[in-house]
Amino acid sequence: MIEKDECEKSMASYLIRHHSDQLRSIASSPDPNLHFPLFLDFAEFMADEPRIASLLFFQPNTYFQLFDDAALWAHKIIFSELFTTHNDNNVVEKNFIHVRVNIFGSPLECPGRVRVQHRGILLTLKGTVIRSGATKMHEGERKYICQKCQNSFTVYPEVEARNSIQLPSICPTRKSKPCGGTKFQFVENTIVCHDYQEIKIQESTQVLGVGAIPRSILVILKDDLVDIVKAGDDVIVTGLLTAKWSPELKDVRCDLDPVLIANNIRRTKELKSDIDISDDIVMKFKQFWDHYKDAPLKGGILIEHVIELLNDPGRNAILRGVCPQVFGLFTVKLAVALTLIGGVQHVDASGTRVRGESHLLLVGDPGTGKSQFLKFAAKLSNRSVITTGLGSTSAGLTVTAVKDGGKFPYREWVLEAGALVLADGGLCCIDEFDSMREHDRATIHEAMEQQTISVAKAGLVTTLSTKTTVFGATNPKGHYDPDQPLSVNTTLSGPLISRFDIVLVLLDTKNPEWDVVVSSHILSEAEPDRANNDEDLANIWPLSTLKRYINYVKENFRPILTREAEIVISCYYQLQRKSATDNAARTTVRMLESLIRLAQAHARLMFRNEVTRLDAVTAILCIESSMTTSAIVDCMGNALHSNFTENPDQELE
């Protein structure tokens, strides 16, 4: 067993050898009363000091305090060296330094898997912050003096007992002959206070099975860890698992609530982009487009540029991997891909931010595959939340105000994140959009356009980020009437419809030819010998590859509009404004922004950093497919019968 004094010296020596740069940076800070973090990699410490690292892992409650004392000791040595040897007058001696342990590569536990066996050891949890409490003042320590031997000692409040102080039964002074005193007197002006905050993290719904309820756990943050995360952030927390209980309840069984006292917390994008894209995969993407870049198209003489865009075999091979279990529906698959990729966020000179995320709404009869596309899009997105309109309220979609678990007179209101906030940076799928009440639908207007949620509940006034893509599906009200605008057929308000970049209508018109083709496709899936080329092309782009491709083009391409693309988009928008009669809710300035976003998304899909005229034409075709009647798209506003063409040249001629 290592003595604590020897252990503290070894820790201080290790910090000076390996973390002198951090210690010098701390010494150069001008404020001596701030709490400073000193980050330590546990794997490196384990390789250098295996015995102390093992004690730190199994007894963190004791050795974290020793590590903080060792950090102060090492800081004083570095401070003395800088002040005396280097004559640096800008250094200031600090009073509070906390060692923050980073555990990389460890098997991260979910909050739902925490058990009693994890109590008392160093634990790392991964999750999403769903509740962020207010910052409070927490008493960290105070000193008492023994009235018999006049020696002072420090008492630390118990966080598990809601910060109550338990005085020792006898004097804890270390001497050969303890005095045995039982009366102690508080020493004035010896209370040390800390910042204190409680948050709640919840395990990601994407790692759960169907029907599983996501579990959550309370996390306590102190000092420099306070207010560095907010609701909706993905975090990795390292700390000590313990139980929180109330000792003052007499003759009542005590309820123990698990709580994690954090030693280190860091925001991470691992849940938002948890994809390993190696150089080999990127090279395959480039080789794929090099192969199709100069591929000639048969008969592409009359309208060669449009043919090259609309029926590019490379792009269509990618789109065939989007929801391959659904036959055809080329327009819908293209819209899903463009929506997930999105455009480029733009901030003008005045600071106004124009969103880059696109929104998609599917309006269709039952059995047209709307829910299948929603579920597949959720799988493609790195971060997604799926909900239904019937089971969603305005509070469930945005934020709700709840009271924390403090003592009765001091319980405060805190905000708990809803679906749109939890989907920040990802995708929010809302099925049965028509089942939502009008009041609940109105709450997402700001979240879709401004990508924020302004909250004023229970005295809490704040703004939360909802930088998310909304993917909705709804049924028409009764029989769909093509002569009526979308707002009449769907009972959705005009302002809400205008916020969707693409609104596709899927109507079951009972077309015999279409029924024969679809039934043959469904039957062929049960007979491998009759399988057509659709399955072979779908195997080229499986879900994992398609997910990596979408993530790569979103992160690495920032397409810029060319002059030709600007002219095409501008002329189309002006013509729509002049002829807008039934679709007045769609032909607003938002349509122009939607055209730009869709053109940029198609340029990304085509592995380009430049928006060409062909990308603008594709964006126009997506918008035209959203119209009830169209002179360009021959499916008359019904995207259900849009299929992949085998010989596009003859069809266009």
Protein Blocks (a to p, Z undefined) as FASTA:
>chain_A
ZZfklmmmmmmmmmmmmmmmmmmmmmmpmblkbccdddddfklmmmmmmmlmmmmmmmmm
lmmmmmmmmmmmmmmmmmmmmmmmnopakbccdfbdcdddddehiacddfklpcfklgoi
acddddddfbdcddddddfbdcdddfklopacdddddfkloopacddfbdcbdcfbdgki
abdcddehiaccdddddddddddfklpcehiacdddddddehjlgokacehiacdddddd
dddddfkbghiacddddddddfbdcddfklmmgccddfklmmmmmmmmmmmmmmccehil
mlmmlmmmmmgfklmmmmmmgoklbggjlllmmmmmmmmnopaddddfkopacdfbdcdd
ddddehilmmmmmmmmmmmpmbdcdddfklpcfklmmcccdddfbdfklcccdddddfkl
mmgoiacddehkllpcfklmmmmmmmmmnopacddeehiacddddddcdddddddehjad
fkbcfklmnopafklmmmpmbacddddehpaklmmmmmmmmmmmmmmklpcfklmmmmmm
gfklmmmmmmmmmmmpccdddfklmmmmmmmmmmmmmmpmklmmmmcfklmmmmmmmmmm
mmmmnopabdcfklmmmmmmmmmmmpmbdckbmngopaklpccdfblmlmmZZ
